[in-house]
């Protein structure tokens, strides 16, 4: 990956394309968990790719490419969320017609979406993208200890949400 970054920094569009394709799945998982729908995730990814192409020459340490790109992606996702709040559009519905295999994933996403955003972002970066707490700290510009605290609190919120589910279904 580092060689692709170096080539892209020299203006090699093919190397940049291969680099972005290698990161596409991680970008989608991260964006989807933050903005909560496919259309906005696609917009955030497109904006991120464009920003990376325009600014890749500014990246000083090629080893930090993934961290740098993820930070840009999260900023683009947050821009989209701010726009929703500004326009008071609210969240879009999940939709219907899910296959049985998708119910477990939908349940997990719905639970994840009920978490505070600061915990959700850290949990996704840690468990979905597989980043270390130090890398997450660099991306979110916070101390490693804060990341670990948010991971713990996020796990506790997830546990609390799951613990309440059967009770809600009985009363519901």
C-alpha positions, 0 to 999 in steps of 0.5 A, spaced: 500 500 500 505 504 501 508 504 494 501 505 491 501 511 496 508 514 493 506 513 486 499 516 487 503 522 490 507 523 484 500 523 480 499 516 478 492 516 477 492 508 476 495 507 482 491 512 486 485 508 483 488 501 485 489 504 492 482 507 493 479 500 491 483 497 496 480 501 501 473 501 499 470 496 503 472 499 509 470 506 507 463 503 506 463 500 513 465 506 516 461 511 512 454 507 513 455 506 520 456 514 521 451 516 516 446 510 516 444 510 509 447 507 503 446 514 499 449 518 504 455 513 505 456 513 497 456 521 497 461 521 503 465 516 500 465 520 493 467 526 497 473 523 500 476 520 494 476 527 491 479 530 497 484 524 497 486 525 490 486 533 491 490 533 497 495 526 497 501 530 496 500 533 502 500 527 506 507 527 509 508 519 512 505 514 507 504 509 513 499 514 515 495 513 509 489 509 512 488 514 518 489 520 514 483 517 509 479 515 515 479 522 518 477 525 511 471 520 511 469 521 518 469 529 516 465 528 510 460 524 514 459 529 519 458 534 514 452 530 511 449 529 518 450 537 519 447 538 513 441 534 515 440 537 522 441 544 518 435 542 514 431 539 519 430 533 514 431 527 519 433 520 518 431 516 513 427 510 514 430 503 514 425 500 509 422 494 508 423 487 504 429 485 508 431 477 507 432 473 513 439 473 513 439 481 513 435 481 520 441 480 524 445 485 521 439 490 521 438 489 528 445 490 530 445 496 526 439 499 529 442 497 536 449 501 534 445 507 531 441 507 538 448 509 541 451 516 542 455 518 536 461 519 540 461 511 542 458 509 535 464 512 531 469 509 536 466 502 536 466 502 528 473 504 527 475 499 532 471 493 531 469 494 523 475 497 521 480 493 525 484 500 527 488 500 534 486 505 539 492 509 538 490 509 530 483 511 532 486 517 537 490 519 531 483 520 527 479 523 532 484 527 535 484 525 542 488 521 547 488 513 547 485 513 554 479 517 551 478 512 546 479 506 551 474 509 555 469 510 549 470 503 547 468 501 554 462 506 555 460 504 548 460 496 550 456 498 556 451 502 552 450 496 547 449 491 553 444 495 556 440 496 550 440 488 548 438 487 556 432 492 555 430 489 548 426 482 551 423 487 556 420 492 551 417 486 546 413 483 552 410 490 554 410 492 547 
